[in-house]
Amino acid sequence: MWKYELPEQDAVLLVSEKELADYYEDCVRAHNDPKVVSNWVLNDLMAQLSSAKQTLADCKVTPEHLAGMLRLIDNKTISGKIAKTVYEEMFNTGKMADVVVKEKGLLQITDESEIAGIVEQVIADNPASVQDYRDGKKKAMGFLVGQVMKATKGKANPQIVNNLLREKL
């Protein structure tokens, strides 16, 4: 695992079982971002397997499934937060990420004009937080971002939300 420049602890865990090491290697071949793949395998995959009391042999999420979902994050079709929901559905059903995203209506909102309208409404609805932000209380920005995300059910692109809020404030 040294060739992937992973933290030693991650590498030790990934090679602890041959089946897990093979799964990881196959994932990296399908999506060449070793650290991101490591995070999903060690955190999400292992947690889901443990929770479901399953082994890797029982897992419906193939390396191709995981790589497909990671590509959706990379091309901003879904956010990292939405990916958690997508991953759980993939784990339970064995469906590919793009199918889950379409079926569940989880596409990330990246249309700036659509997000801008929501940002303007959040600003109008939260004058105290707007004033707090303008008075130098930077935590107020987090609250406002949260309100936009709540209004979009977590689908708005967080980077666009942050940029639009800063621009309008």
Rosetta constraint file for C-alpha pairs under 8 A:
AtomPair CA 1 CA 5 HARMONIC 7.18 0.50
AtomPair CA 1 CA 6 HARMONIC 6.90 0.50
AtomPair CA 1 CA 11 HARMONIC 5.55 0.50
AtomPair CA 1 CA 15 HARMONIC 7.78 0.50
AtomPair CA 2 CA 6 HARMONIC 6.55 0.50
AtomPair CA 2 CA 11 HARMONIC 7.43 0.50
AtomPair CA 4 CA 34 HARMONIC 5.86 0.50
AtomPair CA 4 CA 35 HARMONIC 7.56 0.50
AtomPair CA 6 CA 10 HARMONIC 6.31 0.50
AtomPair CA 6 CA 11 HARMONIC 6.12 0.50
AtomPair CA 6 CA 34 HARMONIC 7.53 0.50
AtomPair CA 6 CA 35 HARMONIC 6.33 0.50
AtomPair CA 7 CA 11 HARMONIC 6.40 0.50
AtomPair CA 8 CA 12 HARMONIC 6.11 0.50
AtomPair CA 9 CA 13 HARMONIC 6.34 0.50
AtomPair CA 10 CA 14 HARMONIC 6.13 0.50
AtomPair CA 10 CA 38 HARMONIC 7.17 0.50
AtomPair CA 10 CA 42 HARMONIC 7.62 0.50
AtomPair CA 11 CA 15 HARMONIC 6.23 0.50
AtomPair CA 12 CA 16 HARMONIC 6.05 0.50
AtomPair CA 13 CA 42 HARMONIC 7.77 0.50
AtomPair CA 14 CA 20 HARMONIC 6.04 0.50
AtomPair CA 14 CA 21 HARMONIC 5.27 0.50
AtomPair CA 14 CA 24 HARMONIC 7.21 0.50
AtomPair CA 14 CA 38 HARMONIC 7.90 0.50
AtomPair CA 14 CA 42 HARMONIC 7.52 0.50
AtomPair CA 15 CA 20 HARMONIC 6.77 0.50
AtomPair CA 15 CA 21 HARMONIC 4.94 0.50
AtomPair CA 16 CA 20 HARMONIC 7.45 0.50
AtomPair CA 16 CA 21 HARMONIC 7.46 0.50
AtomPair CA 17 CA 21 HARMONIC 6.26 0.50
AtomPair CA 18 CA 22 HARMONIC 6.05 0.50
AtomPair CA 19 CA 23 HARMONIC 6.13 0.50
AtomPair CA 19 CA 56 HARMONIC 7.40 0.50
AtomPair CA 20 CA 24 HARMONIC 6.11 0.50
AtomPair CA 20 CA 56 HARMONIC 7.28 0.50
AtomPair CA 21 CA 25 HARMONIC 6.14 0.50
AtomPair CA 22 CA 26 HARMONIC 6.14 0.50
AtomPair CA 23 CA 27 HARMONIC 6.21 0.50
AtomPair CA 23 CA 63 HARMONIC 6.58 0.50
AtomPair CA 24 CA 28 HARMONIC 6.23 0.50
AtomPair CA 24 CA 37 HARMONIC 7.30 0.50
AtomPair CA 24 CA 38 HARMONIC 7.18 0.50
AtomPair CA 24 CA 41 HARMONIC 7.11 0.50
AtomPair CA 24 CA 63 HARMONIC 7.63 0.50
AtomPair CA 25 CA 29 HARMONIC 6.22 0.50
AtomPair CA 26 CA 30 HARMONIC 6.32 0.50
AtomPair CA 26 CA 63 HARMONIC 5.89 0.50
AtomPair CA 27 CA 31 HARMONIC 6.00 0.50
AtomPair CA 27 CA 32 HARMONIC 7.94 0.50
AtomPair CA 27 CA 37 HARMONIC 6.77 0.50
AtomPair CA 27 CA 63 HARMONIC 4.46 0.50
AtomPair CA 27 CA 64 HARMONIC 6.81 0.50
AtomPair CA 27 CA 66 HARMONIC 7.02 0.50
AtomPair CA 27 CA 67 HARMONIC 6.27 0.50
AtomPair CA 28 CA 32 HARMONIC 4.89 0.50
AtomPair CA 28 CA 33 HARMONIC 6.36 0.50
AtomPair CA 28 CA 34 HARMONIC 5.73 0.50
AtomPair CA 28 CA 37 HARMONIC 6.54 0.50
AtomPair CA 30 CA 63 HARMONIC 6.91 0.50
AtomPair CA 30 CA 64 HARMONIC 6.29 0.50
AtomPair CA 30 CA 67 HARMONIC 5.70 0.50
AtomPair CA 31 CA 37 HARMONIC 7.60 0.50
AtomPair CA 31 CA 67 HARMONIC 5.11 0.50
AtomPair CA 31 CA 70 HARMONIC 7.39 0.50
AtomPair CA 31 CA 71 HARMONIC 7.59 0.50
AtomPair CA 33 CA 37 HARMONIC 6.15 0.50
AtomPair CA 34 CA 38 HARMONIC 5.96 0.50
AtomPair CA 35 CA 39 HARMONIC 6.19 0.50
AtomPair CA 36 CA 40 HARMONIC 6.41 0.50
AtomPair CA 37 CA 41 HARMONIC 6.06 0.50
AtomPair CA 38 CA 42 HARMONIC 5.84 0.50
AtomPair CA 39 CA 43 HARMONIC 5.69 0.50
AtomPair CA 39 CA 44 HARMONIC 7.60 0.50
AtomPair CA 40 CA 44 HARMONIC 5.12 0.50
AtomPair CA 40 CA 45 HARMONIC 6.26 0.50
AtomPair CA 41 CA 45 HARMONIC 4.81 0.50
AtomPair CA 41 CA 46 HARMONIC 6.33 0.50
AtomPair CA 42 CA 46 HARMONIC 5.49 0.50
AtomPair CA 42 CA 47 HARMONIC 7.82 0.50
AtomPair CA 43 CA 47 HARMONIC 5.94 0.50
AtomPair CA 44 CA 48 HARMONIC 6.05 0.50
AtomPair CA 45 CA 49 HARMONIC 6.11 0.50
AtomPair CA 46 CA 50 HARMONIC 6.05 0.50
AtomPair CA 47 CA 51 HARMONIC 6.00 0.50
AtomPair CA 48 CA 52 HARMONIC 6.00 0.50
AtomPair CA 48 CA 88 HARMONIC 7.70 0.50
AtomPair CA 48 CA 91 HARMONIC 7.53 0.50
AtomPair CA 49 CA 53 HARMONIC 5.76 0.50
AtomPair CA 49 CA 54 HARMONIC 4.90 0.50
AtomPair CA 49 CA 55 HARMONIC 6.16 0.50
AtomPair CA 49 CA 56 HARMONIC 7.13 0.50
AtomPair CA 49 CA 59 HARMONIC 7.41 0.50
AtomPair CA 50 CA 54 HARMONIC 6.37 0.50
AtomPair CA 54 CA 58 HARMONIC 5.97 0.50
AtomPair CA 54 CA 59 HARMONIC 7.17 0.50
AtomPair CA 55 CA 59 HARMONIC 6.69 0.50
AtomPair CA 59 CA 91 HARMONIC 7.00 0.50
AtomPair CA 60 CA 90 HARMONIC 7.28 0.50
AtomPair CA 60 CA 91 HARMONIC 5.69 0.50
AtomPair CA 60 CA 92 HARMONIC 7.34 0.50
AtomPair CA 60 CA 93 HARMONIC 7.15 0.50
AtomPair CA 60 CA 94 HARMONIC 4.66 0.50
AtomPair CA 61 CA 65 HARMONIC 5.51 0.50
AtomPair CA 61 CA 66 HARMONIC 6.50 0.50
AtomPair CA 61 CA 90 HARMONIC 6.27 0.50
AtomPair CA 61 CA 91 HARMONIC 5.51 0.50
AtomPair CA 61 CA 94 HARMONIC 5.94 0.50
AtomPair CA 62 CA 66 HARMONIC 6.44 0.50
AtomPair CA 63 CA 67 HARMONIC 6.06 0.50
AtomPair CA 64 CA 68 HARMONIC 5.99 0.50
AtomPair CA 65 CA 69 HARMONIC 6.39 0.50
AtomPair CA 65 CA 90 HARMONIC 7.72 0.50
AtomPair CA 65 CA 95 HARMONIC 7.85 0.50
AtomPair CA 65 CA 96 HARMONIC 5.47 0.50
AtomPair CA 65 CA 97 HARMONIC 6.51 0.50
AtomPair CA 66 CA 70 HARMONIC 6.23 0.50
AtomPair CA 66 CA 87 HARMONIC 7.89 0.50
AtomPair CA 66 CA 97 HARMONIC 7.82 0.50
AtomPair CA 67 CA 71 HARMONIC 6.19 0.50
AtomPair CA 68 CA 72 HARMONIC 6.50 0.50
AtomPair CA 68 CA 96 HARMONIC 7.29 0.50
AtomPair CA 68 CA 97 HARMONIC 6.23 0.50
AtomPair CA 68 CA 98 HARMONIC 7.53 0.50
AtomPair CA 69 CA 73 HARMONIC 6.56 0.50
AtomPair CA 69 CA 83 HARMONIC 7.14 0.50
AtomPair CA 69 CA 86 HARMONIC 7.83 0.50
AtomPair CA 69 CA 87 HARMONIC 7.63 0.50
AtomPair CA 69 CA 96 HARMONIC 7.77 0.50
AtomPair CA 69 CA 97 HARMONIC 5.10 0.50
AtomPair CA 69 CA 98 HARMONIC 7.25 0.50
AtomPair CA 70 CA 74 HARMONIC 6.19 0.50
AtomPair CA 71 CA 75 HARMONIC 6.10 0.50
AtomPair CA 72 CA 76 HARMONIC 6.06 0.50
AtomPair CA 72 CA 77 HARMONIC 5.04 0.50
AtomPair CA 72 CA 78 HARMONIC 5.79 0.50
AtomPair CA 72 CA 97 HARMONIC 7.93 0.50
AtomPair CA 72 CA 98 HARMONIC 7.66 0.50
AtomPair CA 73 CA 77 HARMONIC 6.01 0.50
AtomPair CA 73 CA 78 HARMONIC 5.16 0.50
AtomPair CA 73 CA 79 HARMONIC 5.70 0.50
AtomPair CA 73 CA 80 HARMONIC 6.33 0.50
AtomPair CA 73 CA 83 HARMONIC 7.24 0.50
AtomPair CA 76 CA 108 HARMONIC 7.17 0.50
AtomPair CA 76 CA 157 HARMONIC 7.94 0.50
AtomPair CA 77 CA 107 HARMONIC 5.88 0.50
AtomPair CA 77 CA 108 HARMONIC 5.55 0.50
AtomPair CA 78 CA 82 HARMONIC 5.97 0.50
AtomPair CA 78 CA 83 HARMONIC 6.43 0.50
AtomPair CA 78 CA 106 HARMONIC 7.08 0.50
AtomPair CA 78 CA 107 HARMONIC 5.69 0.50
AtomPair CA 78 CA 108 HARMONIC 4.84 0.50
AtomPair CA 78 CA 155 HARMONIC 7.70 0.50
AtomPair CA 79 CA 83 HARMONIC 6.10 0.50
AtomPair CA 79 CA 108 HARMONIC 6.46 0.50
AtomPair CA 79 CA 155 HARMONIC 7.42 0.50
AtomPair CA 79 CA 157 HARMONIC 6.82 0.50
AtomPair CA 80 CA 84 HARMONIC 6.76 0.50
AtomPair CA 81 CA 85 HARMONIC 7.33 0.50
AtomPair CA 81 CA 154 HARMONIC 7.62 0.50
AtomPair CA 82 CA 86 HARMONIC 6.33 0.50
AtomPair CA 82 CA 106 HARMONIC 6.96 0.50
AtomPair CA 82 CA 154 HARMONIC 7.26 0.50
AtomPair CA 82 CA 155 HARMONIC 7.33 0.50
AtomPair CA 83 CA 87 HARMONIC 5.84 0.50
AtomPair CA 84 CA 88 HARMONIC 6.28 0.50
AtomPair CA 85 CA 89 HARMONIC 6.36 0.50
AtomPair CA 86 CA 90 HARMONIC 6.12 0.50
AtomPair CA 86 CA 97 HARMONIC 6.30 0.50
AtomPair CA 86 CA 100 HARMONIC 6.23 0.50
AtomPair CA 86 CA 101 HARMONIC 6.70 0.50
AtomPair CA 87 CA 91 HARMONIC 6.05 0.50
AtomPair CA 87 CA 97 HARMONIC 7.37 0.50
AtomPair CA 88 CA 92 HARMONIC 6.26 0.50
AtomPair CA 89 CA 93 HARMONIC 5.94 0.50
AtomPair CA 89 CA 94 HARMONIC 7.70 0.50
AtomPair CA 89 CA 95 HARMONIC 7.55 0.50
AtomPair CA 89 CA 100 HARMONIC 6.98 0.50
AtomPair CA 90 CA 94 HARMONIC 4.90 0.50
AtomPair CA 90 CA 95 HARMONIC 5.12 0.50
AtomPair CA 90 CA 96 HARMONIC 6.37 0.50
AtomPair CA 90 CA 97 HARMONIC 6.56 0.50
AtomPair CA 90 CA 100 HARMONIC 7.15 0.50
AtomPair CA 91 CA 95 HARMONIC 7.98 0.50
AtomPair CA 95 CA 99 HARMONIC 6.47 0.50
AtomPair CA 95 CA 100 HARMONIC 6.52 0.50
AtomPair CA 96 CA 100 HARMONIC 6.45 0.50
AtomPair CA 97 CA 101 HARMONIC 6.12 0.50
AtomPair CA 98 CA 102 HARMONIC 6.23 0.50
AtomPair CA 99 CA 103 HARMONIC 6.04 0.50
AtomPair CA 100 CA 104 HARMONIC 5.91 0.50
AtomPair CA 101 CA 105 HARMONIC 5.75 0.50
AtomPair CA 101 CA 106 HARMONIC 4.86 0.50
AtomPair CA 101 CA 107 HARMONIC 6.18 0.50
AtomPair CA 102 CA 106 HARMONIC 6.63 0.50
AtomPair CA 102 CA 107 HARMONIC 7.23 0.50
AtomPair CA 106 CA 155 HARMONIC 6.85 0.50
AtomPair CA 107 CA 155 HARMONIC 6.76 0.50
AtomPair CA 108 CA 155 HARMONIC 4.60 0.50
AtomPair CA 108 CA 156 HARMONIC 5.69 0.50
AtomPair CA 108 CA 157 HARMONIC 6.19 0.50
AtomPair CA 109 CA 114 HARMONIC 7.90 0.50
AtomPair CA 109 CA 115 HARMONIC 7.43 0.50
AtomPair CA 109 CA 155 HARMONIC 5.50 0.50
AtomPair CA 109 CA 156 HARMONIC 4.55 0.50
AtomPair CA 109 CA 157 HARMONIC 5.87 0.50
AtomPair CA 110 CA 115 HARMONIC 7.52 0.50
AtomPair CA 110 CA 156 HARMONIC 6.45 0.50
AtomPair CA 110 CA 157 HARMONIC 5.63 0.50
AtomPair CA 110 CA 160 HARMONIC 7.35 0.50
AtomPair CA 111 CA 115 HARMONIC 6.38 0.50
AtomPair CA 112 CA 116 HARMONIC 5.79 0.50
AtomPair CA 112 CA 160 HARMONIC 6.93 0.50
AtomPair CA 113 CA 117 HARMONIC 6.39 0.50
AtomPair CA 114 CA 118 HARMONIC 6.81 0.50
AtomPair CA 115 CA 119 HARMONIC 6.11 0.50
AtomPair CA 115 CA 156 HARMONIC 6.85 0.50
AtomPair CA 115 CA 160 HARMONIC 7.78 0.50
AtomPair CA 115 CA 161 HARMONIC 6.88 0.50
AtomPair CA 116 CA 120 HARMONIC 6.09 0.50
AtomPair CA 116 CA 161 HARMONIC 7.91 0.50
AtomPair CA 116 CA 164 HARMONIC 6.62 0.50
AtomPair CA 117 CA 121 HARMONIC 6.32 0.50
AtomPair CA 118 CA 122 HARMONIC 6.17 0.50
AtomPair CA 118 CA 148 HARMONIC 6.46 0.50
AtomPair CA 118 CA 151 HARMONIC 7.42 0.50
AtomPair CA 119 CA 123 HARMONIC 6.14 0.50
AtomPair CA 119 CA 148 HARMONIC 6.20 0.50
AtomPair CA 119 CA 161 HARMONIC 7.30 0.50
AtomPair CA 119 CA 164 HARMONIC 7.20 0.50
AtomPair CA 119 CA 165 HARMONIC 6.58 0.50
AtomPair CA 120 CA 124 HARMONIC 6.16 0.50
AtomPair CA 121 CA 125 HARMONIC 6.05 0.50
AtomPair CA 122 CA 126 HARMONIC 6.08 0.50
AtomPair CA 122 CA 144 HARMONIC 6.93 0.50
AtomPair CA 122 CA 147 HARMONIC 6.60 0.50
AtomPair CA 122 CA 148 HARMONIC 6.46 0.50
AtomPair CA 123 CA 127 HARMONIC 6.41 0.50
AtomPair CA 123 CA 130 HARMONIC 6.53 0.50
AtomPair CA 123 CA 144 HARMONIC 7.53 0.50
AtomPair CA 126 CA 130 HARMONIC 6.33 0.50
AtomPair CA 126 CA 144 HARMONIC 7.87 0.50
AtomPair CA 127 CA 131 HARMONIC 6.13 0.50
AtomPair CA 128 CA 132 HARMONIC 6.13 0.50
AtomPair CA 129 CA 133 HARMONIC 6.17 0.50
AtomPair CA 129 CA 140 HARMONIC 5.47 0.50
AtomPair CA 129 CA 141 HARMONIC 7.84 0.50
AtomPair CA 129 CA 143 HARMONIC 7.60 0.50
AtomPair CA 129 CA 144 HARMONIC 7.26 0.50
AtomPair CA 130 CA 134 HARMONIC 6.29 0.50
AtomPair CA 130 CA 140 HARMONIC 7.12 0.50
AtomPair CA 130 CA 144 HARMONIC 7.99 0.50
AtomPair CA 130 CA 169 HARMONIC 7.26 0.50
AtomPair CA 131 CA 135 HARMONIC 6.02 0.50
AtomPair CA 132 CA 136 HARMONIC 6.55 0.50
AtomPair CA 132 CA 137 HARMONIC 5.34 0.50
AtomPair CA 132 CA 138 HARMONIC 7.85 0.50
AtomPair CA 132 CA 140 HARMONIC 6.15 0.50
AtomPair CA 133 CA 137 HARMONIC 4.79 0.50
AtomPair CA 133 CA 138 HARMONIC 5.53 0.50
AtomPair CA 133 CA 139 HARMONIC 7.36 0.50
AtomPair CA 133 CA 140 HARMONIC 5.21 0.50
AtomPair CA 133 CA 141 HARMONIC 6.30 0.50
AtomPair CA 134 CA 169 HARMONIC 7.29 0.50
AtomPair CA 138 CA 142 HARMONIC 7.54 0.50
AtomPair CA 139 CA 143 HARMONIC 6.77 0.50
AtomPair CA 140 CA 144 HARMONIC 6.31 0.50
AtomPair CA 141 CA 145 HARMONIC 6.08 0.50
AtomPair CA 141 CA 165 HARMONIC 7.86 0.50
AtomPair CA 142 CA 146 HARMONIC 6.04 0.50
AtomPair CA 143 CA 147 HARMONIC 6.28 0.50
AtomPair CA 144 CA 148 HARMONIC 6.41 0.50
AtomPair CA 144 CA 165 HARMONIC 7.97 0.50
AtomPair CA 145 CA 149 HARMONIC 6.19 0.50
AtomPair CA 145 CA 158 HARMONIC 7.75 0.50
AtomPair CA 145 CA 161 HARMONIC 6.58 0.50
AtomPair CA 145 CA 162 HARMONIC 6.63 0.50
AtomPair CA 145 CA 165 HARMONIC 7.69 0.50
AtomPair CA 146 CA 150 HARMONIC 5.98 0.50
AtomPair CA 147 CA 151 HARMONIC 6.13 0.50
AtomPair CA 148 CA 152 HARMONIC 6.27 0.50
AtomPair CA 148 CA 156 HARMONIC 7.65 0.50
AtomPair CA 148 CA 161 HARMONIC 7.34 0.50
AtomPair CA 149 CA 153 HARMONIC 5.86 0.50
AtomPair CA 149 CA 154 HARMONIC 4.58 0.50
AtomPair CA 149 CA 155 HARMONIC 6.78 0.50
AtomPair CA 149 CA 156 HARMONIC 6.15 0.50
AtomPair CA 149 CA 158 HARMONIC 7.77 0.50
AtomPair CA 150 CA 154 HARMONIC 5.95 0.50
AtomPair CA 152 CA 156 HARMONIC 5.92 0.50
AtomPair CA 156 CA 160 HARMONIC 7.68 0.50
AtomPair CA 156 CA 161 HARMONIC 6.94 0.50
AtomPair CA 157 CA 161 HARMONIC 6.30 0.50
AtomPair CA 158 CA 162 HARMONIC 6.13 0.50
AtomPair CA 159 CA 163 HARMONIC 6.16 0.50
AtomPair CA 160 CA 164 HARMONIC 6.04 0.50
AtomPair CA 161 CA 165 HARMONIC 6.08 0.50
AtomPair CA 162 CA 166 HARMONIC 6.16 0.50
AtomPair CA 163 CA 167 HARMONIC 6.10 0.50
AtomPair CA 164 CA 168 HARMONIC 6.08 0.50
AtomPair CA 165 CA 169 HARMONIC 5.93 0.50
